[in-house]
């Protein structure tokens, strides 16, 4: 059992959000849905209170807590991508009803922030040639969705 499980607070859409997230990544599933046995401030008895789900092998809980605590950029989730096709696929999914931000950051339709990060970008930012790393970072800072080929061109100079 995973000892620490992040709990994500939603305004009534925890089940829809969990279904969306698990559709995007392998090793993901809905593990349980708890319907409230009593009325709560967020809904009457019988409505979905929590959703337990696994996302890329990690456990999460979605809680239908109500509108009091919307998501902010103070918390985001990084998804490391092996290629541009994966970046593009995930970006399009999150952009549908969401909003593009900058430097690989995007908010989904529930306001949760994600970072769609090519592993190649991280390799270049950690390049021992600090000039290559600087050029890659400066190129990334000009992007909204990360373009791996453009980052590599910039790193080469």
Backbone bond lengths (Angstrom), bond angles and torsions (degrees), N, CA, C in turn:
res aa  C-N    CA-C-N  psi(-1)  N-CA   C-N-CA  omega(-1)  CA-C   N-CA-C  phi
1 X - - - 1.448 - - 1.536 109.70 -
2 X 1.308 116.08 135.19 1.463 122.30 177.68 1.530 108.66 -69.99
3 X 1.324 117.66 126.33 1.463 121.94 -173.82 1.529 113.09 -72.69
4 X 1.338 117.72 -38.64 1.465 122.15 -179.85 1.522 108.31 -113.92
5 X 1.326 115.98 123.97 1.460 121.79 -178.79 1.530 108.39 -124.39
6 X 1.332 117.96 115.81 1.463 119.31 176.72 1.524 111.18 -64.41
7 X 1.333 115.69 137.46 1.460 122.40 176.78 1.525 107.43 -110.19
8 X 1.316 116.00 121.29 1.471 121.94 -178.45 1.518 108.88 -103.42
9 X 1.312 117.06 125.95 1.466 123.98 -174.39 1.521 109.55 -91.49
10 X 1.314 116.69 120.42 1.466 122.67 179.44 1.519 110.52 -117.74
11 X 1.296 115.45 161.77 1.461 122.18 176.99 1.531 108.77 -101.64
12 X 1.344 115.86 64.85 1.460 120.55 175.60 1.520 116.11 90.75
13 X 1.335 118.29 -5.46 1.466 121.07 -175.11 1.525 114.13 -112.15
14 X 1.318 118.50 20.81 1.466 120.32 -175.34 1.522 112.59 -57.75
15 X 1.328 117.21 -41.63 1.462 119.30 -177.54 1.522 111.30 -68.47
16 X 1.328 117.64 -43.33 1.469 120.69 178.37 1.522 110.69 -63.84
17 X 1.322 117.12 -41.25 1.464 120.45 179.13 1.526 110.50 -63.75
18 X 1.324 117.14 -46.69 1.468 120.61 179.95 1.526 111.08 -60.73
19 X 1.330 117.06 -42.78 1.465 120.03 178.25 1.529 110.72 -61.35
20 X 1.319 116.87 -40.79 1.459 120.88 177.97 1.526 110.42 -63.38
21 X 1.331 117.68 -50.66 1.466 120.78 -177.29 1.524 111.74 -59.73
22 X 1.334 117.61 -45.04 1.467 118.97 -177.06 1.525 112.22 -69.27
23 X 1.330 117.03 -20.61 1.470 119.53 177.77 1.528 111.79 -73.28
24 X 1.325 117.64 -15.02 1.464 121.39 -172.51 1.524 115.18 -92.34
25 X 1.328 117.24 -27.19 1.467 120.01 -171.05 1.521 111.74 -129.46
26 X 1.336 116.62 142.82 1.469 119.19 175.86 1.525 110.68 -65.16
27 X 1.324 116.05 163.62 1.459 123.81 -179.59 1.525 110.53 58.78
28 X 1.333 115.70 43.45 1.462 122.86 -178.52 1.525 109.62 -130.41
29 X 1.337 115.98 146.90 1.465 119.50 -179.24 1.522 110.82 -163.66
30 X 1.329 115.44 158.08 1.455 121.75 167.85 1.524 105.29 -86.40
31 X 1.324 117.24 124.30 1.461 120.95 -174.15 1.521 113.51 -103.74
32 X 1.319 117.29 -19.02 1.458 119.63 179.47 1.515 111.12 179.98
33 X 1.313 115.34 146.75 1.456 122.34 177.10 1.522 106.84 -126.94
34 X 1.330 116.61 122.73 1.453 121.71 178.78 1.521 109.23 -105.20
35 X 1.325 115.24 120.38 1.465 120.15 174.92 1.524 107.76 -91.72
36 X 1.296 115.07 135.70 1.457 120.98 -175.14 1.530 111.44 -61.41
37 X 1.345 117.43 127.49 1.453 120.07 178.43 1.534 112.74 -78.59
38 X 1.330 117.19 -9.87 1.471 120.94 -179.48 1.519 108.83 -144.72
39 X 1.304 116.59 163.23 1.465 120.80 174.75 1.528 109.43 -62.01
40 X 1.327 116.26 142.73 1.461 122.54 175.60 1.523 107.61 -132.06
41 X 1.326 117.84 169.29 1.466 119.00 176.88 1.531 113.09 -60.34
42 X 1.326 116.80 -22.33 1.468 119.43 -178.38 1.524 113.55 -94.71
43 X 1.337 118.45 -5.21 1.459 119.09 178.57 1.509 113.36 168.11
44 X 1.320 115.65 166.45 1.464 120.36 -179.48 1.534 111.94 -77.28
45 X 1.310 114.99 164.36 1.467 120.92 174.59 1.527 109.10 -52.67
46 X 1.334 114.89 141.00 1.467 119.97 178.22 1.520 114.03 95.96
47 X 1.333 117.49 -13.34 1.467 118.89 177.32 1.523 109.16 -85.94
48 X 1.320 116.48 158.66 1.463 121.11 -179.74 1.523 109.24 -64.56
49 X 1.327 115.27 122.74 1.458 121.27 177.57 1.526 110.59 -97.13
50 X 1.343 116.93 -49.72 1.463 120.57 179.83 1.523 110.60 -136.16
51 X 1.325 114.12 154.91 1.459 122.31 174.83 1.522 106.73 -131.16
52 X 1.316 116.31 120.47 1.465 120.99 173.91 1.516 107.16 -93.04
53 X 1.343 115.32 130.21 1.461 118.55 179.34 1.510 110.88 -145.34
54 X 1.315 114.30 157.69 1.458 122.67 176.51 1.511 107.27 -111.10
55 X 1.313 115.90 130.49 1.466 121.94 179.72 1.520 107.82 -125.01
56 X 1.334 115.46 112.65 1.470 121.92 -177.91 1.532 111.09 51.17
57 X 1.329 115.69 41.97 1.459 121.22 175.71 1.521 115.45 88.12
58 X 1.334 118.48 -8.44 1.467 121.56 -179.41 1.530 110.01 -105.53
59 X 1.323 116.16 140.98 1.466 122.36 -178.40 1.530 111.16 -83.58
60 X 1.327 115.23 142.60 1.462 123.69 175.81 1.517 108.61 -140.67
61 X 1.324 115.53 161.15 1.452 121.17 170.53 1.523 107.30 -127.56
62 X 1.322 115.95 134.81 1.456 121.54 170.31 1.508 108.21 -103.72
63 X 1.319 116.97 129.20 1.458 122.73 -178.58 1.521 109.31 -116.19
64 X 1.308 117.07 127.41 1.463 120.91 172.81 1.524 107.45 -84.09
65 X 1.318 116.04 88.24 1.455 121.53 -174.41 1.515 114.65 -98.44
66 X 1.327 117.34 -14.24 1.456 120.34 -178.11 1.520 111.90 107.85
67 X 1.322 117.08 -175.36 1.465 121.36 -171.58 1.532 115.23 -84.70
68 X 1.330 118.93 -0.37 1.458 121.00 -172.23 1.530 115.08 -63.62
69 X 1.314 118.11 -32.40 1.460 120.78 -171.58 1.527 111.46 -128.61
70 X 1.320 118.38 82.94 1.466 120.30 177.84 1.535 110.60 -72.27
71 X 1.310 115.28 158.45 1.463 120.75 177.32 1.526 110.20 -66.57
72 X 1.331 115.83 151.05 1.467 122.12 171.44 1.524 108.27 -131.52
73 X 1.317 115.82 169.99 1.466 120.89 178.67 1.522 112.51 -69.86
74 X 1.336 117.71 -5.37 1.466 120.38 179.30 1.529 111.49 -62.69
75 X 1.335 116.59 -21.41 1.465 121.53 175.56 1.518 107.70 -128.47
76 X 1.315 115.27 131.21 1.466 120.15 175.53 1.522 107.97 -143.75
77 X 1.326 115.24 164.69 1.456 121.47 178.61 1.519 108.38 -119.90
78 X 1.323 116.07 131.62 1.459 121.37 177.63 1.522 109.12 -93.46
79 X 1.317 114.92 137.65 1.460 120.90 171.99 1.529 106.34 -120.19
80 X 1.319 116.02 115.87 1.463 120.79 179.35 1.521 109.05 -83.88
81 X 1.329 115.57 129.74 1.460 122.61 -175.21 1.520 110.26 -115.62
82 X 1.317 115.89 138.96 1.460 121.93 -177.93 1.523 113.79 -81.25
83 X 1.335 117.93 -22.76 1.463 119.60 -176.35 1.529 110.61 -155.02
84 X 1.323 115.49 172.53 1.466 120.55 -177.32 1.526 111.49 -66.55
85 X 1.321 117.33 -32.87 1.469 119.55 178.96 1.526 110.73 -61.40
86 X 1.329 117.49 -40.61 1.462 120.50 178.14 1.529 110.89 -68.51
87 X 1.326 116.94 -41.57 1.474 120.62 175.22 1.523 109.71 -56.49
88 X 1.325 116.18 -50.21 1.468 121.22 -176.66 1.531 111.65 -62.71
89 X 1.324 117.87 -42.37 1.467 122.25 -178.91 1.528 110.88 -63.17
90 X 1.328 116.09 -49.15 1.457 119.49 -178.97 1.528 111.44 -67.49
91 X 1.331 116.52 -39.89 1.460 120.71 179.38 1.529 110.39 -59.43
92 X 1.308 116.49 -46.12 1.468 120.39 -179.48 1.526 110.69 -62.91
93 X 1.321 117.35 -40.22 1.463 120.51 -179.49 1.524 111.02 -64.59
94 X 1.320 117.62 -46.73 1.464 120.46 -179.28 1.526 111.84 -71.01
95 X 1.317 117.69 -32.23 1.467 121.25 -179.53 1.524 111.85 -69.03
96 X 1.330 117.58 -25.26 1.464 121.29 179.72 1.528 109.08 -67.01
97 X 1.319 116.60 100.11 1.459 122.14 -176.82 1.514 113.48 87.35
98 X 1.327 116.95 -5.80 1.463 121.44 179.77 1.515 111.29 -103.97
99 X 1.326 115.99 -159.67 1.462 119.90 179.33 1.525 110.67 -144.66
100 X 1.326 114.52 133.12 1.457 121.28 178.15 1.523 108.68 -74.54
101 X 1.326 116.70 143.34 1.458 120.30 -177.87 1.522 108.97 -114.87
102 X 1.320 119.39 -91.64 1.460 123.10 -179.46 1.521 109.20 -169.69
103 X 1.321 115.92 156.95 1.467 122.94 171.51 1.533 113.21 53.56
104 X 1.344 116.67 37.10 1.451 120.56 178.98 1.522 114.49 88.02
105 X 1.339 117.26 2.07 1.465 121.39 178.36 1.519 109.58 -91.73
106 X 1.334 114.87 141.50 1.458 121.33 178.21 1.528 108.43 -150.07
107 X 1.326 116.06 144.04 1.466 120.64 175.34 1.518 108.27 -102.20
108 X 1.332 116.39 137.74 1.459 119.83 176.37 1.533 110.03 -82.38
109 X 1.304 116.75 -179.98 1.474 121.35 -175.77 1.523 113.49 -64.67
110 X 1.347 118.17 -14.07 1.464 121.90 176.85 1.524 111.60 -97.15
111 X 1.337 117.20 -1.73 1.456 120.95 178.96 1.516 114.77 90.55
112 X 1.357 116.93 3.87 1.465 120.45 178.34 1.529 108.70 -79.49
113 X 1.327 115.70 134.87 1.465 121.33 -177.21 1.528 111.18 -90.01
114 X 1.325 114.52 137.92 1.460 123.19 178.80 1.517 108.52 -128.52
115 X 1.306 116.18 150.29 1.458 122.17 172.40 1.524 107.14 -117.43
116 X 1.321 115.76 116.89 1.464 121.27 179.55 1.526 105.97 -96.24
117 X 1.337 115.77 103.78 1.465 122.38 -166.38 1.526 111.24 -117.78
118 X 1.330 117.05 113.33 1.464 118.24 173.12 1.541 110.17 -67.33
119 X 1.320 116.84 135.76 1.466 119.53 177.81 1.527 110.13 -60.72
120 X 1.331 116.80 -29.28 1.471 120.03 179.14 1.529 110.70 -64.14
121 X 1.325 117.92 -35.78 1.465 120.82 176.85 1.518 109.74 -60.52
122 X 1.311 117.60 -45.41 1.463 120.75 -179.11 1.530 111.18 -64.68
123 X 1.330 116.69 -37.48 1.468 119.76 176.47 1.525 110.37 -61.15
124 X 1.331 116.25 -44.99 1.465 120.01 -178.74 1.525 112.04 -68.62
125 X 1.325 118.10 -37.97 1.467 120.13 178.78 1.524 111.43 -67.28
126 X 1.338 116.29 -24.68 1.470 121.05 178.03 1.525 112.76 -98.39
127 X 1.336 117.26 10.44 1.463 121.68 -179.15 1.532 109.38 -58.96
128 X 1.331 117.70 134.11 1.472 119.51 178.04 1.538 112.28 -62.34
129 X 1.325 116.59 -25.04 1.471 120.40 173.92 1.529 106.40 -78.87
130 X 1.315 116.82 98.52 1.457 122.20 -172.91 1.530 112.81 -63.85
131 X 1.326 118.30 -24.53 1.470 120.47 175.73 1.529 110.42 -70.13
132 X 1.339 116.46 -41.50 1.470 119.81 175.27 1.529 110.00 -60.63
133 X 1.329 115.73 -44.55 1.465 120.51 179.47 1.530 110.59 -62.00
134 X 1.329 117.41 -42.45 1.466 121.10 179.67 1.520 110.79 -61.88
135 X 1.341 116.79 -45.55 1.470 120.23 179.93 1.533 111.27 -62.71
136 X 1.337 116.26 -39.94 1.466 119.78 178.08 1.529 110.48 -64.11
137 X 1.323 117.09 -44.00 1.465 119.80 -179.54 1.527 111.13 -66.00
138 X 1.318 117.37 -42.08 1.463 119.33 179.28 1.528 111.36 -62.28
139 X 1.329 117.45 -37.57 1.471 120.75 176.96 1.523 110.11 -66.23
140 X 1.336 116.31 -44.04 1.459 120.96 179.80 1.530 110.96 -60.13
141 X 1.309 117.22 -38.34 1.469 121.54 -177.89 1.533 112.29 -65.21
142 X 1.318 117.54 -17.27 1.464 121.69 178.77 1.527 112.47 -92.55
143 X 1.328 117.11 -5.32 1.464 121.61 -173.57 1.520 111.87 -100.41
144 X 1.308 115.23 158.37 1.461 121.81 167.54 1.528 105.63 -98.75
145 X 1.334 118.34 -72.07 1.470 122.11 171.43 1.532 106.87 -86.39
146 X 1.309 116.96 137.07 1.464 121.45 -177.17 1.528 110.47 -73.97
147 X 1.327 114.66 129.94 1.464 123.66 176.92 1.526 106.90 -108.53
148 X 1.320 116.28 106.73 1.464 121.27 -174.66 1.525 111.56 -59.79
149 X 1.327 117.36 -45.55 1.466 120.10 -178.16 1.528 111.15 -61.07
150 X 1.313 117.09 -39.99 1.465 120.55 179.44 1.529 111.42 -68.65
151 X 1.303 117.07 -38.40 1.478 121.12 176.95 1.531 109.56 -62.66
152 X 1.344 116.47 -43.06 1.472 119.67 178.94 1.523 111.45 -64.77
153 X 1.350 117.03 -41.27 1.474 120.47 177.18 1.521 110.42 -60.06
154 X 1.314 116.29 -45.24 1.466 120.24 -179.45 1.534 110.95 -63.38
155 X 1.325 116.84 -41.66 1.464 120.37 -179.26 1.523 111.15 -61.58
156 X 1.337 116.39 -37.00 1.470 120.35 179.87 1.516 112.13 -69.69
157 X 1.328 116.03 -23.66 1.474 119.47 177.83 1.441 112.53 92.50
